[in-house]
Amino acid sequence: MTLKNMIVELSQTLLPHHLLSQFVSRFTHCETVWWKNFLTRQIIQHYGVNMDEAATSDLNAFKSFNEFFTRELKVGARPLTTEEGAISSPADGVVSQAGKIENGDIFQAKGKSFTVTDLLGGDSERAEKFNHGEFTTIYLSPKDYHRLHIPITGTLREMVHVPGRLFSVNGATTEAVNGLFAKNERVVAIFDTEIGQMALVLVGAIFVSSIETVWHGVVTPPSIESVRTWKYETDAPTLKIGEEMGRFNMGSTIIVLFEKDKMNWNADFIANKAVKVGEKIAQFTA
């Protein structure tokens, strides 16, 4: 490990992650008009947020900064692929990595990886379905649209809330902290689809005070000490490709897993590629 990576990891490890996130949550949910408008303008200007895409660009229409951050887009702002057998992007963001799951390991960055079993909450039976399958990791920055959409039609089988830290998920930390995404608090949603099981993993990060799903509402907080699991054996929700499935507060990461030999990523779907919700990123193999 380089000295730079050692410093990044140590500085991140010493931070009181959840306490900081709780503190930030109070400010981002504050409904004091001058404060939330000031904070919103600062983020728009600093990150170059495109408000022309938003369903409303009137800052006074947002009750809090968090409402702005999880804003809805105009109808048609994210066209959904219509190609048969297409898999669409679940998020606006940048591809961190994409490729094959090798012997149960997912590539994170040079010299760093984590296991599917650890990522999905420590259950080897749950992870087995994805052995030698495919994965992608997509990073959402503060300027991005923060609602998440299902890549292909699926019926929810299981949801898992895995406790953990809240390291930053930016490039520097990803390169420094081994197994980062399997250390951070996360919500795992397992869907049955026409090409087998698909896992959507919503990874929390520092200052990310809330992860929500459309079928459950807020899953985190509260923070917990043990894994929570929900089974959907009856009345399981089915979401069609492109429908909203969840959202983040502040920037974070979504990881998508597919079973072996079920799909292929687009040739240009590689690290550092910018993607938008709804665009085709992969294709069924059959």
Helices and strands as residue ranges (DSSP letters): H 3-13, H 17-28, H 33-47, G 51-53, G 59-61, H 65-69, E 86-88, E 93-100, E 105-109, E 112-115, H 116-119, H 124-128, E 134-140, E 147-149, E 154-162, H 171-176, G 180-182, E 186-193, E 196-203, E 211-213, E 217-220, E 228-231, E 238-239, E 244-248, E 252-258, E 263-265, E 274-275, E 280-284
